[in-house]
């Protein structure tokens, strides 16, 4: 220990370019890597007063929250906030709460006060001297006020309150600080006040004060206490809203009665266990907005002291939230940094005379989170969204650094025999679909689309690795989404997972393109191999990454007008070729789909759709489901492996006129008609003609029949059966999920399917 020499990091306290450079060199010398941290958009000039020994920054993802309807007293307006967080589902929950409040008429805010307190401690050698000091402080308020206010343009001393404990005196210096949080300015003001009053008091009371400190820990600075509730520090604000019963039931999927049922018992246990205030998870919302807007993060603790109140109301439910000590500022501190300032500007809360609005918006969005989270707990959604489904995560998942030239070469050498010299991975260049995105939320695996440029001696080849989640991960992702729609729906998906199209999705996505490629089916992205390691849950499909300059149409699900008659005929003919090939493939691992095996699941999705719609149009799905349950018809047509998601979201039209089909993960054994009617439901324009529809159906019939062994009448019946099945199993699920994410095409596709059924039945 005697030989220990303390190392000095260069330029401590200095934020000059040279000091930063020397610090980085120092860290490199000791192999302390900060490459990612150094990659910052902050200018060292801008943060001189915000940090010492600057080396870079870390990022927190930010999300938009809102709109939230705010009744400011003068008018109603839709307001927004920015939240910074690493906690998945937080922003979504805040948005759900904002939606409920807004649809119920919005929220109101009552600004009570804004204070900042410093509480110096003075020590005396007798109670008599302490009592005398108390009296002197009370008599000297105006003089002390004059002194302290000379040291700030914003601080206003409004009260001096003494608290004597035997021979020690704590003095609360209570200020208002305008639009700044005020911790620093009140520290400066109070210190100068102490210097003046101790000197002045000592003139007439020699050696009375033994000693003093600026803060004796009585102000509850960055701490939780009952003092904050009783007296306040920062902003005290109350926000309230009257929630409509129908909105509670349709969006939160619970009732005011059930919310109130658990409220009082919950309050009693919090009181019994000594919790300060009553709330659900106020700190989550406050932390997110604080981080995004440059507030003092250490003040989250005290700023989260809150009281949530629920009461029955004739319209549904009255809800109120009091934040007792919201320590915030709209200028000063971190609020002047570019991104934090922009977040405040987005909220209309940047600069002077904005503190009341800022407090109201924080409290309003926090009220939304309180409501959403509490409703999720009461309805069971909270548990369903976090359910692990009995799965243990493996410890050896694939990492980015494993995707090397040698790793790829071992897979694609039969297709690219040249040695790979270099690869370039383009993270995030290709968007993933809904299923993939959901599965990414339930694990930390490397799943999704990985675009890679492979460089050989003579060429650069663009490849796309599709790293597939397992069936269980896909179901888990669907479970998470369904929990936000209706907790019982998530249970049903889990119960029926082995009978649904998601079964074995990771294996199908590898096997079907491989089979098609081996059988010279040219209408898929060029195939470059698969890789599977079941113990590590790695399932890779490697295919061509089709370049933009080759593409005429992609992701055109919302653009039926772009699909001409010739293009639709080409798509039908192309998928028919795949259907024919698949009749020869071993369908091991591919389920024969039958919706009758999961009737309770589809009854639930239909019920959700009906409750979401003000009209009764989704009631027809109940009729269709009853039709299929009662039908004893056995069709003679041959089944095959079908794509089962055959629509313009998974079909590329190339500039040479060829159709390119991808994403086979939902494939099942079923009638080929299912793919045809799905594609038509997307690509037929609104108010399409009967003759147009039949031209496509008869084309499919003609190319499907060898010697016309199936009659046209029976062939039409299978189209109707497939349309009803598609509506019940897929469209109802699309519509139910619109609670979370609006899909533009759903209404168009629904109406087209209904019209197709009418036309076929009335031919």
C-alpha positions in Angstrom: 0.0 0.0 0.0 2.9 2.3 0.7 4.0 2.0 -2.9 0.6 2.9 -4.3 0.6 5.8 -6.7 -2.7 7.5 -7.5 -3.2 8.0 -11.2 -4.2 11.4 -12.5 -6.6 11.5 -15.4 -5.5 14.5 -17.6 -7.4 17.7 -17.7 -9.7 17.1 -14.7 -12.3 19.8 -14.7 -11.3 21.1 -18.2 -13.5 20.6 -21.2 -11.1 21.9 -23.9 -10.4 20.0 -27.1 -6.9 19.2 -25.9 -8.1 18.1 -22.5 -10.6 15.7 -24.1 -7.9 14.4 -26.4 -5.5 13.7 -23.6 -8.2 11.9 -21.6 -9.0 9.6 -24.5 -5.3 8.9 -25.0 -5.0 8.1 -21.3 -7.9 5.7 -21.4 -6.5 4.0 -24.5 -3.1 3.6 -22.8 -4.8 1.5 -20.1 -7.0 -0.3 -22.7 -10.2 1.3 -21.5 -12.2 1.5 -24.7 -14.7 4.3 -25.2 -15.1 4.3 -29.0 -18.9 4.3 -28.9 -19.1 6.8 -26.0 -16.8 9.2 -28.0 -19.3 9.2 -30.9 -21.3 12.2 -29.8 -23.2 15.1 -31.4 -22.5 17.3 -28.3 -20.1 20.2 -28.7 -17.8 20.5 -25.7 -18.4 24.3 -25.7 -22.1 23.7 -25.0 -21.7 21.5 -21.9 -19.0 23.5 -20.0 -21.3 23.9 -17.0 -23.0 20.5 -17.2 -20.2 18.0 -16.8 -16.5 17.7 -15.9 -13.9 15.4 -17.5 -16.1 15.1 -20.6 -15.3 12.1 -23.0 -18.6 11.8 -24.9 -22.2 10.8 -24.3 -24.6 7.8 -24.1 -27.9 7.7 -25.9 -31.3 6.9 -24.5 -34.0 6.0 -27.1 -36.8 8.6 -27.1 -40.5 8.1 -28.1 -43.3 10.5 -28.8 -46.2 10.5 -26.4 -49.6 11.9 -27.3 -51.8 13.5 -28.4 -53.3 14.2 -25.0 -56.3 16.6 -24.8 -55.5 19.4 -22.4 -58.0 21.9 -21.1 -55.8 24.9 -20.2 -58.7 27.0 -19.1 -58.6 29.2 -22.1 -59.0 26.4 -24.7 -58.6 22.8 -25.5 -55.5 21.6 -27.3 -53.7 18.4 -28.2 -50.4 18.3 -26.5 -47.4 16.0 -26.9 -44.3 15.0 -24.9 -41.0 13.3 -25.5 -40.0 10.4 -23.2 -36.6 8.9 -23.0 -36.4 5.3 -21.7 -34.9 1.9 -22.1 -38.0 0.2 -20.7 -40.1 -1.5 -23.4 -43.9 -0.8 -23.3 -43.6 2.4 -21.2 -44.3 4.8 -24.1 -47.0 2.5 -25.4 -48.7 2.5 -22.0 -48.4 6.3 -21.6 -50.0 6.6 -25.0 -52.9 4.3 -24.1 -53.6 6.4 -21.0 -53.4 9.6 -23.1 -55.9 8.1 -25.5 -58.4 7.2 -22.8 -58.2 10.7 -21.2 -58.5 12.4 -24.6 -61.5 10.4 -25.7 -63.2 11.2 -22.4 -62.8 14.9 -22.8 -59.2 15.6 -21.7 -57.7 16.7 -18.4 -57.5 19.9 -16.3 -54.6 21.2 -14.2 -54.5 23.3 -11.0 -51.1 24.9 -10.3 -50.8 25.2 -6.5 -47.3 26.6 -5.9 -43.6 26.6 -6.9 -41.0 26.6 -4.2 -37.3 25.8 -3.7 -36.0 25.3 -0.2 -32.6 25.4 1.4 -32.4 24.5 5.2 -29.1 25.5 6.8 -28.3 24.2 10.3 -27.0 26.4 13.1 -25.4 24.9 16.3 -25.6 26.6 19.7 -24.3 25.7 23.1 -27.6 26.2 24.9 -31.3 26.2 24.3 -31.6 29.8 25.5 -29.2 31.0 22.8 -31.0 28.9 20.2 -34.4 30.4 21.2 -33.0 33.9 21.0 -31.6 33.1 17.5 -35.1 32.0 16.4 -36.6 35.2 17.5 -33.9 37.3 15.8 -34.4 35.4 12.5 -38.1 36.1 12.5 -37.5 39.8 13.2 -34.8 40.0 10.4 -36.8 38.5 7.5 -36.9 41.7 5.4 -33.2 42.5 5.8 -32.2 38.9 5.0 -34.6 38.9 2.0 -32.9 42.1 0.7 -29.5 40.5 1.0 -30.2 37.1 -0.7 -32.2 38.5 -3.6 -29.1 40.6 -4.6 -27.5 37.4 -5.8 -30.2 36.3 -8.3 -32.5 37.7 -10.9 -35.1 35.0 -10.3 -35.0 33.9 -6.7 -37.5 35.5 -4.4 -37.4 34.7 -0.7 -41.0 34.3 0.5 -40.5 32.7 3.9 -38.0 32.0 6.7 -39.3 29.1 8.9 -37.3 27.9 11.9 -37.4 24.5 13.4 -35.5 24.2 16.8 -34.5 20.9 18.1 -33.1 21.6 21.6 -30.0 23.8 21.0 -29.9 23.4 17.2 -31.9 25.5 14.8 -32.8 24.5 11.2 -33.9 27.5 9.1 -36.0 26.9 6.0 -35.2 29.5 3.3 -38.2 29.2 1.1 -38.0 30.8 -2.4 -39.8 31.0 -5.6 -37.4 30.7 -8.6 -39.4 31.6 -11.7 -39.0 29.1 -14.5 -35.8 27.5 -13.2 -35.7 24.6 -10.8 -33.5 26.8 -8.6 -31.3 24.4 -6.6 -28.1 26.2 -7.6 -29.4 29.7 -7.4 -31.0 29.2 -4.0 -27.7 27.6 -2.8 -25.8 30.7 -3.8 -28.5 33.1 -2.3 -28.7 31.1 0.9 -25.0 31.0 1.4 -24.7 34.8 1.1 -27.6 35.1 3.4 -25.9 32.9 6.0 -22.7 34.9 5.7 -24.6 38.2 6.3 -26.8 37.0 9.2 -24.0 35.2 11.1 -21.8 38.3 10.9 -24.7 40.5 11.9 -25.9 38.3 14.7 -22.4 37.9 16.1 -22.0 41.6 16.5 -24.5 41.5 19.4 -24.2 37.8 20.5 -20.5 37.0 20.6 -19.6 33.3 20.1 -23.3 32.4 20.3 -23.2 30.3 17.1 -20.8 27.4 17.5 -20.9 26.4 13.8 -23.3 26.2 10.8 -23.7 24.3 7.5 -25.5 25.3 4.4 -27.8 22.3 4.4 -28.6 20.2 7.5 -30.6 17.7 5.4 -33.9 19.2 6.4 -35.0 20.4 3.0 -35.6 16.8 1.7 -33.4 17.7 -1.3 -33.6 14.7 -3.6 -35.2 12.6 -0.9 -38.7 11.4 -0.1 -40.4 12.7 3.1 -43.7 13.5 4.6 -42.4 17.1 4.7 -42.7 17.2 0.9 -46.4 16.4 1.1 -47.1 18.8 3.9 -45.1 21.8 2.7 -43.9 21.1 -0.8 -40.7 21.7 -2.7 -40.6 22.4 -6.4 -44.0 22.5 -8.1 -47.2 21.2 -6.5 -49.8 20.5 -9.2 -53.1 18.6 -9.4 -54.5 17.2 -12.6 -57.9 15.5 -13.1 -60.1 13.9 -15.6 -63.6 12.4 -15.9 -63.4 9.1 -17.7 -66.3 7.8 -19.7 -67.4 4.3 -18.9 -67.6 3.2 -22.6 -64.0 4.4 -23.1 -62.8 2.6 -20.1 -64.3 -0.6 -21.4 -63.3 -0.2 -25.1 -59.7 1.0 -24.6 -58.7 -0.3 -21.2 -60.9 -3.5 -21.4 -62.0 -3.2 -17.8 -64.7 -1.2 -15.9 -64.9 1.6 -13.4 -66.3 -0.9 -10.9 -63.4 -3.2 -11.2 -60.9 -0.3 -10.9 -62.6 0.9 -7.8 -62.9 -2.7 -6.3 -59.1 -2.9 -5.7 -58.4 0.8 -5.0 -59.2 1.1 -1.3 -57.7 -2.3 -0.2 -54.6 -1.2 -2.2 -54.4 2.1 -0.4 -54.7 0.4 3.0 -51.7 -1.8 2.5 -49.5 1.1 1.2 -50.4 3.0 4.4 -49.7 0.0 6.6 -46.3 -0.4 5.1 -45.3 3.2 5.4 -45.3 4.2 1.8 -45.3 8.0 1.3 -48.3 9.0 -0.8 -50.2 6.6 -3.1 -49.4 5.9 -6.8 -48.8 3.1 -9.2 -45.7 4.0 -11.2 -45.4 7.7 -11.3 -41.6 7.6 -11.3 -41.6 5.8 -14.7 -43.3 8.7 -16.5 -41.4 11.4 -14.7 -38.0 9.7 -15.3 -38.8 9.4 -19.1 -39.8 13.1 -19.5 -37.0 14.3 -17.2 -34.3 12.5 -19.2 -35.7 13.9 -22.5 -36.0 17.5 -21.4 -32.7 18.1 -19.5 -34.0 18.0 -15.9 -32.0 17.0 -12.9 -32.3 13.2 -12.8 -31.4 13.0 -9.1 -34.7 14.9 -8.4 -36.8 12.0 -9.9 -37.0 10.5 -6.4 -38.7 13.5 -4.7 -40.6 14.5 -7.8 -42.4 11.2 -7.8 -44.1 11.8 -4.4 -47.8 11.6 -5.5 -51.3 10.8 -4.5 -53.7 9.1 -7.0 -57.4 9.3 -6.2 -60.2 7.4 -7.9 -63.9 8.1 -7.3 -67.1 6.9 -9.0 -68.7 9.4 -11.3 -72.1 9.3 -13.1 -70.2 9.2 -16.5 -67.8 6.5 -15.3 -64.8 7.4 -13.1 -63.2 10.6 -11.7 -59.5 10.3 -11.5 -57.1 12.8 -9.9 -53.3 12.9 -9.4 -51.4 15.3 -7.1 -47.7 15.7 -7.6 -46.4 17.3 -4.4 -42.8 18.3 -5.3 -42.1 18.4 -9.0 -38.6 19.8 -9.2 -38.4 21.1 -12.8 -37.2 24.0 -14.9 -37.8 25.3 -18.4 -34.5 27.2 -18.5 -31.1 26.7 -17.0 -29.3 23.4 -16.2 -29.5 20.8 -19.0 -32.5 22.5 -20.7 -30.2 24.5 -23.0 -28.6 21.5 -24.7 -29.9 21.2 -28.3 -31.9 17.9 -28.1 -33.3 18.7 -24.6 -34.3 22.2 -25.7 -36.0 20.7 -28.8 -38.0 18.3 -26.6 -39.1 21.3 -24.5 -40.0 23.3 -27.6 -42.1 20.4 -28.9 -44.1 20.5 -25.7 -44.4 24.3 -25.9 -42.4 24.5 -22.6 -39.1 26.1 -23.4 -37.9 29.3 -21.8 -39.6 31.9 -19.5 -43.2 31.8 -18.2 -43.5 28.1 -19.1 -43.2 26.4 -15.8 -46.9 26.0 -15.1 -47.5 24.5 -18.5 -44.6 22.2 -18.2 -45.8 21.0 -14.8 -49.3 20.5 -16.1 -48.1 18.4 -19.1 -45.8 16.2 -17.0 -48.6 15.6 -14.6 -51.2 14.9 -17.3 -49.0 12.4 -19.1 -48.2 10.8 -15.7 -51.9 10.5 -15.0 -52.2 8.6 -18.3 -49.5 6.1 -17.3 -51.1 5.7 -13.8 -54.4 4.9 -15.4 -53.1 2.6 -18.1 -50.8 0.6 -15.7 -53.5 0.2 -13.0 -56.1 -0.9 -15.6 -53.5 -3.4 -17.0 -53.0 -4.9 -13.5 -56.7 -5.0 -12.8 -57.7 -6.6 -16.1 -54.9 -9.2 -16.0 -53.1 -7.6 -19.0 -50.0 -6.7 -16.9 -49.4 -10.3 -16.0 -50.1 -11.6 -19.6 -47.7 -9.0 -21.1 -44.9 -10.2 -18.8 -45.6 -13.9 -18.8 -42.6 -16.0 -19.6 -44.5 -19.0 -20.9 -42.2 -21.3 -19.0 -39.2 -20.7 -21.2 -35.6 -20.6 -20.1 -33.4 -18.4 -22.3 -30.3 -20.1 -23.7 -26.9 -18.6 -22.9 -25.2 -19.0 -26.3 -27.2 -17.0 -28.8 -25.5 -15.8 -32.0 -23.7 -12.5 -31.8 -23.0 -9.9 -34.5 -19.3 -10.5 -34.3 -19.7 -14.1 -35.3 -21.0 -13.1 -38.8 -17.6 -13.2 -40.5 -16.3 -14.0 -44.0 -15.4 -17.6 -42.9 -18.8 -18.1 -41.3 -20.6 -17.1 -44.4 -18.2 -18.9 -46.8 -19.1 -22.2 -45.1 -22.8 -21.7 -45.9 -22.8 -20.1 -49.4 -19.8 -21.8 -51.0 -22.0 -24.1 -53.2 -23.5 -20.9 -54.7 -20.5 -18.5 -54.6 -17.4 -20.6 -55.0 -15.0 -17.6 -54.9 -13.2 -16.8 -51.7 -14.9 -14.0 -49.7 -12.4 -11.2 -49.0 -14.6 -8.8 -47.1 -18.2 -8.4 -45.8 -20.1 -5.2 -45.0 -23.1 -5.5 -42.6 -25.8 -2.9 -43.0 -27.6 -2.8 -39.8 -31.2 -1.6 -39.8 -31.4 -1.1 -43.6 -34.3 -3.4 -44.1 -37.5 -3.2 -42.0 -38.9 -6.3 -40.5 -42.5 -7.5 -40.6 -45.0 -7.4 -37.8 -44.3 -11.0 -36.6 -40.6 -10.5 -36.6 -40.9 -7.2 -34.8 -43.0 -8.8 -32.1 -40.6 -11.6 -31.5 -37.7 -9.2 -31.2 -39.5 -7.6 -28.2 -39.3 -10.9 -26.2 -35.7 -11.8 -26.5 -32.2 -10.5 -27.0 -31.4 -12.7 -29.9 -30.0 -11.7 -33.3 -33.2 -12.0 -35.3 -34.5 -10.1 -38.2 -33.1 -9.1 -41.6 -29.3 -8.6 -41.9 -28.3 -7.0 -45.3 -24.7 -7.9 -46.2 -22.5 -6.9 -49.1 -20.1 -9.8 -49.9 -16.9 -8.8 -51.7 -15.0 -11.4 -53.7 -12.1 -10.9 -56.0 -14.3 -10.1 -59.0 -17.7 -9.1 -57.6 -19.7 -7.5 -54.8 -22.9 -9.5 -54.1 -25.8 -8.1 -52.0 -27.2 -10.8 -49.7 -30.0 -10.8 -47.1 -29.8 -13.0 -44.1 -33.1 -13.8 -42.5 -32.5 -14.9 -38.9 -35.8 -16.5 -37.8 -37.3 -16.6 -34.3 -38.6 -19.9 -33.2 -42.3 -20.8 -33.0 -42.3 -20.2 -29.3 -40.8 -16.8 -29.6 -43.3 -15.9 -32.3 -46.2 -17.0 -30.1 -44.6 -15.1 -27.2 -44.6 -12.0 -29.3 -48.2 -12.5 -30.3 -49.0 -13.2 -26.7 -47.5 -9.8 -25.8 -49.5 -8.0 -28.4 -52.7 -9.8 -27.6 -52.3 -8.9 -24.0 -52.6 -5.3 -25.0 -55.8 -6.1 -26.9 -57.5 -8.4 -24.5 -55.8 -10.6 -21.9 -58.0 -13.6 -22.6 -57.0 -13.5 -26.3 -53.3 -14.0 -25.3 -54.3 -17.1 -23.3 -56.2 -18.5 -26.3 -53.3 -18.0 -28.7 -51.0 -19.9 -26.3 -53.6 -22.7 -25.9 -54.0 -23.1 -29.7 -50.4 -22.4 -30.8 -49.8 -25.9 -32.3 -52.9 -25.6 -34.5 -52.1 -22.1 -35.9 -50.2 -21.0 -39.0 -47.3 -19.8 -36.8 -46.4 -23.4 -35.9 -42.9 -24.3 -37.0 -42.5 -20.9 -38.7 -38.7 -20.9 -38.4 -38.3 -24.2 -40.1 -40.8 -23.4 -42.9 -38.9 -20.2 -43.8 -35.8 -22.3 -44.4 -37.3 -25.4 -46.1 -39.8 -23.9 -48.6 -37.4 -21.5 -50.4 -34.8 -24.3 -50.5 -37.3 -26.7 -52.1 -38.5 -24.2 -54.6 -34.9 -23.3 -55.6 -34.0 -27.0 -56.0 -37.0 -27.4 -58.3 -36.0 -24.4 -60.5 -38.8 -22.1 -59.3 -37.4 -18.7 -60.4 -40.0 -16.4 -58.7 -38.3 -16.1 -55.4 -35.2 -14.1 -54.4 -32.1 -16.1 -55.5 -31.3 -18.7 -52.9 -27.8 -18.9 -51.3 -28.3 -21.5 -48.6 -29.5 -22.1 -45.1 -27.8 -22.6 -41.7 -29.3 -24.2 -38.7 -27.9 -24.8 -35.2 -30.8 -26.0 -33.0 -28.9 -26.1 -29.8 -28.2 -22.3 -30.2 -31.5 -21.6 -31.8 -30.0 -20.3 -35.0 -32.1 -20.5 -38.1 -30.7 -18.6 -41.1 -32.1 -18.3 -44.7 -29.6 -16.5 -47.0 -31.0 -15.1 -50.2 -30.5 -12.3 -52.7 -31.0 -8.8 -51.5 -32.9 -7.4 -54.5 -31.6 -4.0 -55.5 -34.0 -1.1 -55.6 -33.3 -0.4 -59.3 -34.7 -3.8 -60.2 -38.0 -3.2 -58.4 -41.2 -1.8 -59.9 -43.5 -2.5 -56.9 -42.8 -3.4 -53.3 -44.9 -3.1 -50.1 -47.9 -2.0 -52.2 -50.6 -3.3 -49.9 -52.2 0.1 -49.7 -51.9 0.7 -53.5 -54.4 -1.6 -55.3 -54.5 0.9 -58.2 -51.0 -0.1 -59.1 -52.0 -3.7 -59.8 -53.2 -3.8 -63.4 -55.1 -6.8 -64.8 -52.0 -8.2 -66.4 -50.0 -8.0 -63.2 -52.7 -9.7 -61.2 -53.0 -12.5 -63.8 -49.2 -12.9 -63.6 -49.3 -13.2 -59.8 -52.0 -15.8 -59.9 -50.1 -17.9 -62.5 -46.9 -17.6 -60.5 -48.4 -18.8 -57.2 -50.2 -21.6 -59.0 -46.8 -22.9 -60.2 -45.6 -23.0 -56.6 -48.8 -24.8 -55.5 -48.2 -27.5 -58.2 -44.6 -28.0 -57.0 -45.6 -28.3 -53.4 -48.0 -31.1 -54.0 -44.9 -33.3 -54.5 -43.2 -32.0 -51.3 -43.2 -33.9 -48.0 -45.4 -31.8 -45.8 -43.8 -33.0 -42.6 -43.8 -30.1 -40.1 -46.6 -28.2 -42.0 -50.0 -28.4 -40.3 -53.2 -29.0 -42.3 -55.1 -25.9 -41.3 -58.6 -26.2 -39.9 -60.2 -23.2 -38.1 -62.7 -25.6 -36.5 -59.9 -26.8 -34.2 -59.6 -23.3 -32.6 -63.2 -22.0 -32.7 -63.0 -20.3 -29.3 -60.0 -18.3 -30.4 -61.8 -17.0 -33.5 -65.0 -16.3 -31.5 -62.9 -14.1 -29.3 -61.3 -12.1 -32.1 -64.7 -11.6 -33.7 -66.1 -10.4 -30.4 -63.3 -7.9 -30.0 -63.9 -6.6 -33.5 -67.6 -6.1 -32.8 -66.9 -4.2 -29.6 -64.4 -1.9 -31.4 -66.8 -1.0 -34.2 -69.7 1.5 -33.8 -71.3 -0.2 -36.7 -72.4 -3.9 -36.8 -70.5 -4.8 -39.9 -68.3 -7.4 -38.1 -71.4 -9.3 -37.0 -71.4 -11.0 -40.3 -68.3 -12.9 -39.3 -70.3 -14.7 -36.7 -72.7 -15.8 -39.4 -69.8 -17.1 -41.5 -68.3 -19.0 -38.6 -71.7 -20.6 -37.9 -71.9 -21.5 -41.6 -68.5 -23.3 -41.5 -69.3 -25.1 -38.2 -72.6 -26.4 -39.6 -71.3 -27.3 -43.1 -70.6 -31.0 -43.7 -69.4 -30.4 -47.2 -66.3 -32.3 -48.3 -64.6 -30.8 -51.3 -62.9 -33.0 -53.9 -60.2 -30.4 -54.8 -56.6 -31.3 -54.0 -54.9 -29.4 -51.2 -51.3 -28.3 -51.3 -48.9 -26.2 -49.3 -50.0 -22.6 -49.7 -48.2 -19.4 -48.9 -51.0 -18.3 -46.6 -49.9 -14.7 -46.5 -50.0 -14.1 -50.2 -50.6 -10.4 -50.7 -48.6 -7.3 -51.9 -46.7 -7.1 -48.6 -44.9 -10.3 -49.6 -44.8 -9.9 -53.3 -42.4 -7.9 -55.4 -43.1 -6.9 -59.0 -39.8 -6.6 -60.8 -39.2 -4.1 -63.6 -38.9 -7.0 -66.1 -42.5 -7.8 -65.2 -41.8 -10.9 -63.2 -43.3 -11.7 -59.8 -41.1 -12.4 -56.8 -42.6 -14.1 -53.7 -41.0 -14.2 -50.3 -41.8 -14.8 -46.6 -43.1 -18.3 -46.4 -43.2 -18.6 -42.6 -47.0 -18.9 -42.4 -47.4 -21.6 -45.0 -50.0 -24.4 -44.3 -51.6 -27.3 -46.0 -54.8 -26.0 -47.4 -56.8 -25.2 -50.6 -54.9 -23.1 -53.1 -58.0 -20.9 -53.4 -56.9 -19.3 -50.1 -53.9 -17.6 -51.7 -55.9 -16.4 -54.7 -58.7 -14.8 -52.8 -56.3 -13.1 -50.4 -54.3 -11.6 -53.2 -57.4 -10.4 -54.9 -58.8 -8.9 -51.7 -55.8 -6.6 -51.6 -55.4 -5.8 -55.3 -59.0 -5.3 -56.4 -60.0 -1.6 -56.4 -63.0 -0.4 -54.4 -66.2 -1.0 -56.3 -64.6 -3.5 -58.6 -66.8 -5.1 -61.2 -68.2 -8.6 -61.0 -66.9 -9.5 -64.4 -63.3 -8.4 -63.5 -63.3 -10.6 -60.4 -64.6 -13.6 -62.3 -62.0 -13.2 -65.0 -59.3 -13.8 -62.4 -61.1 -16.7 -60.7 -61.8 -18.4 -64.0 -58.2 -18.0 -65.0 -57.1 -19.8 -61.8 -59.7 -22.5 -62.5 -58.6 -23.0 -66.0 -54.8 -23.4 -65.2 -55.6 -25.6 -62.1 -57.8 -28.2 -63.9 -56.3 -31.2 -65.6 -59.2 -32.5 -67.6 -61.6 -30.4 -65.5 -62.2 -33.1 -62.9 -63.7 -30.5 -60.5 -66.8 -28.7 -61.5 -66.9 -24.9 -61.7 -69.7 -24.9 -59.2 -67.7 -26.8 -56.6 -64.6 -24.7 -57.4 -66.6 -21.5 -56.6 -67.8 -23.0 -53.3 -64.2 -23.4 -52.2 -63.6 -19.7 -53.0 -66.5 -18.8 -50.7 -65.2 -21.2 -48.1 -61.7 -19.7 -48.3 -63.0 -16.1 -48.2 -64.9 -16.8 -45.0 -61.9 -18.6 -43.5 -59.7 -15.6 -44.4 -62.1 -13.1 -42.9 -62.5 -15.1 -39.7 -58.9 -16.1 -39.1 -56.8 -13.3 -40.4 -58.9 -10.1 -41.0 -60.5 -10.3 -37.6 -57.1 -10.6 -36.0 -55.8 -7.6 -38.1 -58.7 -5.5 -37.0 -58.4 -6.6 -33.3 -54.7 -5.6 -33.4 -55.7 -2.1 -34.5 -56.1 -1.3 -30.9 -52.3 -1.0 -31.0 -51.4 -0.2 -34.6 -53.7 1.2 -37.3 -53.5 -0.8 -40.6 -54.6 1.1 -43.6 -55.6 -1.9 -45.7 -57.9 -3.7 -43.3 -61.2 -1.9 -44.2 -60.5 -2.1 -47.9 -59.7 -5.8 -47.7 -62.7 -6.6 -45.5 -65.2 -4.9 -47.8 -63.6 -6.5 -50.9 -64.0 -10.0 -49.3 -67.7 -9.4 -48.5 -68.3 -8.2 -52.0 -66.5 -11.1 -53.5 -68.7 -13.5 -51.5 -71.9 -11.7 -52.7 -70.8 -11.8 -56.4 -69.9 -15.5 -56.3 -73.1 -16.5 -54.5 -75.2 -14.5 -57.0 -73.5 -15.6 -60.2 
